[in-house]
Amino acid sequence: MPQPQPPPHAMLDALAQALAPSGLILRGGFRPDAAARAPPGVGTLVLIGNAGPALWRAFRRSRAEGPDPLNRWTERVVRPLADRFGAKALFPFDGPPYWPFQRWALEAEPVRTSPLGLLIHPRYGLWHAYRAALAFEAADLPLPARGDTPDLCAACAAKPCLSACPVGAFSGQEYDVPACLGHLRSPAGADCLEAGCRARGACPVGREHAYAPAQARFHMTHLRQWRLLSS
């Protein structure tokens, strides 16, 4: 039997409360048009993600194992909530073809593309991610104002993110994937695997939200496995 839904004005507050124990947070939303490449019939897209270490604490308590444990854990958390709130769950790892989560994020939140290609948030810096989206048929869900922010990267004269990579994998225009992966394959790349990407860690914005070493190591190890095993 379908569960009764909160009224539209209370929907996002109820969803945020339901997500809180998992360390996931609402990351804004928008009304998609044809250019957004959302599923047909979607009136509102609401993004779900994480910032800082809260998700990591909840994920580690779950003792999720197996291939892609964080993705599988995210599905186990989000799909029941999608059913509960009458939405369809979408994930950035669905595909190919993959949903354009970066494009959606630029519509939903005051984020901008950094010289590393990652989206930079005015509060969280580079220490955040998008884990899922909920697609609602309704186009009348009240959404928080997107707001805007100055281009923090354009105002950063030093751009330490570009000079911190030991193999110069970032030029500000592109990401040299072979150089990065070659470094991670080598003994010299152990530091990046253990402590996280040096370029990401050099950004001065949102450092108080930086991932702890164990979380950084998890992400780097799984990045290496995914990229190296498929290369």
Secondary structure, DSSP 8 states (H G I E B T S, - for coil): -------HHHHHHHHHHHHGGGT-EEEEEE---GGGT--TT-SEEEEEEEETTHHHHHHHHHT--SSSHHHHHHHHHHHHHHHHTT-EEE-TTSTTTT--HHHHHHHHSS-EE-TTSSEEBTTTBT-EEEEEEEEES-S------------TTTT-SS-HHHHH-TT--B-SS-B-HHHHHHHHHSGGGHHHHHH--HHHHH--TTGGG---HHHHHHHHHHHHHHHHHT-
